[in-house]
Amino acid sequence: MQRIGYYLSLPFIYLISILPFPVLYFISDAVYVLIYRLMGYRKKIVRENLQRSFPDHSQQDLLVIEKKFYHHFCDLFIETAKCLTLPQTALIKRSRFTPGSMEVFNRLHEQGKHCMALMGHSGNWEMAGLSMSAQAAYLLKVIYRPLRNKFFDRFTYRLRSRFGALPVAMNDVARDLMKNRSPLACTVFIADQTPFPEDAIWLNFLNQDTPFFRGADTLSRRLNYPVVFASVRKVKRGYYDIHIELLCEESGAMNEGEITSLFVKKLEEEIRMQPENWLWSHRRWKYKRK
């Protein structure tokens, strides 16, 4: 059944992908009415996450963020489908590096250093990843959690590798980093996902105790890789700025948890700037610290 569903849906996804952006955003607006106003998709989770993250905001302000989030959420899926066929020049135009950001990558690459990039589920991270892989001198290795549906997992792999990036499954990342030292690579972690609480780094994030994966923190220190923070800021509908800044250059000198702490601080600053563009629909705080 999974195989049948995949092959039936694939032509529909590609059909969506070739439509012009005005038509796509008309579809997105219709989907917004369906999933937000009629279905109330994960509305309880979104509302609870916002209330706990911004206890000083009024209910009216939170409702504005909530509605803007659902609009962005619908756009996100439409834009990601569009990326399947969007020409590279158009992609780069819509997902641009801010002044000085590419220079961070270039300097580290010229010094012959592998690096790591930490980012969150803000803006359109899929579009940003494709733009990074199309423009950066590095081979981009994108760490991902494989989907249970192997056919859609293959589809996601195809999308993320479109401009030369190499998706690496989360369970394989340590082995990959230890054995592959050529060519120079930037390994990208979407580092705001939820780990099991027993072996997590716990930090205060958006006014709540929050667990974070140890992997990027541990591996960067062990390999002494420079670590950068990548943020994706929405300029307007369908257009994003990618901002890169150095978190630490000699990660081997950092204490356990310090790199993750720097990342979390930067991510929270970005979320507070554009709260509607983070992925509030996930149960980010489903675990409690013991």
C-alpha positions in Angstrom: 0.0 0.0 0.0 2.9 2.4 0.8 4.3 1.8 -2.7 0.9 2.4 -4.4 0.3 5.6 -2.4 3.7 6.9 -3.2 3.4 6.4 -7.0 -0.1 7.8 -7.0 0.9 10.9 -5.1 4.2 11.6 -6.9 2.6 12.9 -10.1 0.4 15.2 -8.0 3.4 16.6 -6.2 5.2 17.3 -9.4 2.1 18.9 -10.8 2.0 21.2 -7.8 5.7 21.9 -8.4 5.3 23.2 -11.9 2.5 25.7 -11.1 3.5 29.4 -10.9 3.8 30.9 -7.4 0.6 33.0 -7.6 -1.4 29.9 -8.2 0.5 28.0 -5.5 -0.2 30.7 -2.9 -3.9 30.7 -3.9 -3.9 26.9 -3.1 -2.0 27.6 0.2 -4.6 30.1 1.3 -7.4 27.6 0.6 -5.5 24.9 2.6 -5.1 27.4 5.4 -8.9 27.7 5.7 -9.2 23.9 5.6 -6.6 22.9 8.2 -6.9 25.9 10.5 -10.4 27.2 10.4 -12.2 23.9 9.6 -10.0 21.1 10.9 -8.1 22.9 13.6 -5.0 20.8 12.8 -2.8 20.6 16.0 -4.3 23.8 17.1 -4.2 22.7 20.8 -0.5 21.9 20.6 0.3 25.2 18.8 -1.7 27.2 21.3 -0.1 25.5 24.3 3.4 25.9 22.9 2.9 29.6 22.2 1.3 30.3 25.6 4.2 28.6 27.5 6.9 30.2 25.3 5.5 33.8 25.6 3.8 34.1 28.9 4.1 37.9 28.8 2.1 38.1 25.6 -1.6 38.9 25.5 -4.1 36.4 24.2 -4.7 38.7 21.3 -1.0 38.9 20.4 -0.7 35.1 20.6 -3.7 34.7 18.3 -2.0 36.9 15.7 1.1 34.8 15.9 -0.9 31.6 15.7 -2.7 32.7 12.5 0.5 33.9 10.9 2.1 30.6 11.8 -0.6 28.6 10.0 -0.3 30.8 6.9 3.5 30.2 6.9 3.0 26.4 7.6 0.8 26.1 4.5 3.2 28.1 2.4 6.1 25.9 3.7 4.7 22.8 2.1 3.8 24.5 -1.1 7.2 26.1 -1.5 9.0 22.8 -0.7 7.1 21.1 -3.4 8.0 23.9 -5.8 11.7 23.3 -5.0 11.5 20.0 -6.9 11.5 21.9 -10.2 12.5 25.4 -9.3 15.5 26.4 -11.4 18.7 27.0 -9.5 18.9 30.7 -10.5 15.3 31.3 -9.2 16.0 29.4 -6.0 19.1 31.4 -5.2 17.2 34.6 -5.9 14.5 33.5 -3.4 16.9 32.3 -0.7 19.8 34.6 -0.5 22.8 34.8 1.8 23.0 38.1 3.8 26.2 40.2 3.3 29.2 38.6 5.0 27.5 35.2 5.4 29.1 33.4 2.5 32.4 34.9 3.5 32.3 32.9 6.7 32.0 29.7 4.7 34.7 30.8 2.2 37.2 31.7 4.8 36.9 28.4 6.6 37.0 26.5 3.3 40.1 28.4 2.2 41.8 27.4 5.5 41.1 23.7 4.7 38.7 23.2 7.6 35.6 21.0 7.7 32.8 22.7 9.6 29.4 22.1 11.1 26.3 24.3 10.8 23.5 24.3 13.3 20.0 25.5 12.4 16.4 25.3 13.5 13.0 24.7 11.9 12.6 28.4 11.0 11.7 30.0 7.7 11.9 27.5 4.9 14.9 25.3 5.9 14.4 23.1 2.9 14.8 25.9 0.4 17.7 27.3 2.4 19.5 23.9 2.4 19.2 23.7 -1.4 20.4 27.3 -1.8 23.4 26.5 0.5 24.3 23.4 -1.4 24.1 25.3 -4.8 26.4 28.1 -3.7 28.8 27.0 -1.0 32.2 25.7 -1.9 31.7 22.9 0.7 30.1 19.6 0.1 26.9 20.0 2.2 26.1 17.0 4.3 22.5 17.3 5.7 21.7 15.2 8.7 18.2 13.8 8.7 15.9 11.4 10.5 14.7 8.8 8.0 10.9 8.6 7.5 9.0 5.4 8.4 7.5 5.4 4.9 10.6 4.4 2.9 9.1 5.6 -0.4 8.5 9.2 0.9 11.9 8.9 2.6 13.4 8.3 -0.9 11.4 11.3 -2.2 12.8 13.6 0.5 16.4 12.3 -0.2 15.9 13.1 -3.8 14.8 16.7 -3.0 17.6 17.4 -0.6 20.3 16.1 -2.9 19.1 18.0 -5.9 22.0 20.4 -6.1 24.7 18.1 -4.8 24.1 17.9 -1.1 24.6 14.5 0.6 21.8 13.5 3.0 23.2 11.4 5.9 20.9 9.4 8.2 21.1 10.5 11.9 22.3 7.0 13.0 25.2 7.1 10.4 26.6 10.6 11.1 29.3 9.6 13.6 30.7 6.9 11.3 30.5 9.2 8.3 32.3 12.0 10.0 35.1 9.8 11.3 35.8 8.1 8.0 35.2 10.7 5.3 37.7 13.6 5.4 37.6 14.4 1.7 36.3 16.6 0.1 35.9 19.4 2.6 32.3 19.2 3.9 30.0 21.3 6.0 27.7 19.0 8.1 24.3 20.6 8.7 22.3 19.6 11.8 18.7 20.8 12.2 19.4 20.9 15.9 16.1 21.8 17.6 14.5 18.3 17.3 13.4 16.4 20.3 15.6 13.6 21.7 14.8 11.0 24.4 15.3 12.8 27.7 17.6 10.3 29.3 20.7 11.3 27.2 19.9 14.9 26.4 21.4 18.2 27.1 18.8 20.1 29.1 18.7 23.9 28.6 16.2 26.7 29.2 14.7 27.5 25.9 11.7 29.8 25.4 11.0 29.8 29.2 10.9 26.0 29.5 13.3 23.2 30.3 14.1 21.7 26.9 16.1 18.6 25.8 18.6 18.8 22.9 20.5 16.2 21.1 24.2 15.7 22.2 25.4 14.6 18.8 26.5 17.9 17.2 28.0 19.1 20.4 30.0 15.9 21.1 31.2 15.4 17.5 32.3 19.0 16.9 34.4 19.0 20.0 35.9 15.6 19.3 36.9 16.6 15.7 37.6 20.3 16.6 35.5 21.5 13.8 34.4 25.2 13.6 30.7 25.5 14.2 28.4 28.1 12.6 24.9 29.1 13.2 22.5 29.3 10.2 19.2 31.2 10.5 16.5 31.6 7.8 14.6 34.9 8.0 11.5 35.5 6.0 11.7 38.7 3.9 8.3 38.3 2.3 6.2 35.5 0.9 8.5 33.1 -0.9 11.7 35.0 -0.2 14.2 34.3 2.6 17.6 35.5 3.8 20.1 33.0 5.1 22.3 34.4 7.8 25.5 32.7 8.8 27.7 33.5 11.8 30.5 31.8 13.6 29.6 30.2 17.0 33.1 28.9 17.7 36.2 28.2 15.7 38.1 25.9 18.1 35.3 23.7 19.3 37.8 21.3 20.9 38.4 23.9 23.6 34.7 24.1 24.5 33.2 22.4 27.5 30.4 19.9 27.1 27.1 21.6 26.3 28.6 25.0 25.6 28.2 24.8 21.8 24.6 23.7 22.2 24.0 26.5 24.7 25.3 29.1 22.2 23.1 27.6 19.5 20.0 27.7 21.7 20.6 31.4 22.6 20.9 32.4 18.9 17.9 30.3 17.9 15.7 31.9 20.6 16.8 35.3 19.4 15.7 34.4 15.9 12.4 33.0 17.0 11.6 36.1 19.0 12.3 38.3 15.9 9.9 36.2 13.7 7.9 33.9 16.0 5.4 32.9 13.4 8.1 31.3 11.3 9.1 28.5 13.7 7.5 25.1 13.7 5.1 25.3 16.6 3.0 22.4 15.5 5.4 19.8 16.9 5.3 18.5 20.5 8.6 20.0 21.3 8.1 19.8 25.1 6.5 16.4 25.4 9.2 15.3 27.8 9.7 16.6 31.3 13.0 16.9 33.1 13.4 14.3 35.9 
